[in-house]
Amino acid sequence: MIERESHALEFANEYAILQESKVKANKNLLYLDGTLFCDAYVSLRVPRYEMTLREYIRESRNPAELNDILIGAIKGVRELH
């Protein structure tokens, strides 16, 4: 069913990235905690956090932390390659 949908490639890429992040125990990126495949939809389960990154940045408003967050994201992507 997914192969017929236009978003199949995006889903496959997201799944692969989240799975690879888990396999490599990447501490800077989300990882795949589980999947649920049904006839009508596919669900990717990731860890639940207290807030989103957007909310955290909005609430903390600490410019020094923004640099650390970006460096962590870059390190996380680098670990995947």
C-alpha positions as CSV (number, residue, x, y, z in Angstrom):
1,M,0.0,0.0,0.0
2,I,2.7,2.5,0.9
3,E,4.5,2.0,-2.5
4,R,1.5,3.5,-4.3
5,E,1.4,6.6,-2.2
6,S,3.3,9.8,-3.3
7,H,5.0,10.2,0.1
8,A,6.5,6.6,0.2
9,L,10.0,7.9,-0.4
10,E,9.8,10.5,2.3
11,F,8.5,7.9,4.7
12,A,11.2,5.4,3.8
13,N,13.9,8.0,4.4
14,E,12.5,9.1,7.7
15,Y,12.2,5.5,8.8
16,A,15.7,4.7,7.8
17,I,17.2,7.8,9.5
18,L,15.3,7.1,12.8
19,Q,16.3,3.4,12.7
20,E,19.9,4.2,12.0
21,S,19.9,6.7,14.8
22,K,18.8,3.9,17.2
23,V,21.3,1.4,15.9
24,K,24.1,3.8,16.4
25,A,22.8,4.9,19.8
26,N,22.9,8.5,18.5
27,K,22.4,10.8,21.5
28,N,21.9,13.9,19.4
29,L,18.9,12.8,17.3
30,L,15.6,11.2,17.8
31,Y,15.5,7.4,17.3
32,L,12.8,4.9,16.3
33,D,11.1,3.4,19.3
34,G,8.7,1.3,17.4
35,T,6.4,1.1,14.3
36,L,2.8,0.3,13.7
37,F,1.6,-0.8,10.3
38,C,-2.1,-0.9,9.6
39,D,-4.2,-0.9,6.4
40,A,-5.0,2.8,6.6
41,Y,-1.8,4.2,8.1
42,V,1.7,3.7,9.3
43,S,2.9,5.1,12.7
44,L,6.4,5.8,13.8
45,R,6.9,5.9,17.5
46,V,9.7,8.0,19.0
47,P,10.4,8.9,22.6
48,R,8.1,11.4,24.2
49,Y,9.7,14.6,25.7
50,E,8.3,17.3,27.9
51,M,8.3,19.8,25.0
52,T,9.3,20.3,21.4
53,L,12.6,21.9,20.4
54,R,10.6,24.9,19.2
55,E,9.0,25.3,22.6
56,Y,12.3,24.8,24.4
57,I,14.0,27.5,22.4
58,R,11.0,29.9,22.8
59,E,10.9,29.4,26.6
60,S,14.6,29.4,27.4
61,R,15.6,32.3,25.1
62,N,19.3,31.6,25.9
63,P,21.4,32.4,22.8
64,A,24.4,30.5,24.2
65,E,22.3,27.3,24.2
66,L,21.2,27.7,20.6
67,N,24.8,27.2,19.5
68,D,25.1,24.0,21.6
69,I,21.7,22.7,20.1
70,L,22.9,23.3,16.5
71,I,26.3,21.7,17.2
72,G,24.5,18.7,18.7
73,A,22.2,18.4,15.6
74,I,25.2,18.6,13.3
75,K,27.1,16.0,15.3
76,G,24.0,13.7,15.2
77,V,23.7,14.0,11.4
78,R,27.5,13.4,11.0
79,E,27.1,10.2,13.1
80,L,24.6,8.9,10.6
81,H,27.1,9.1,7.7
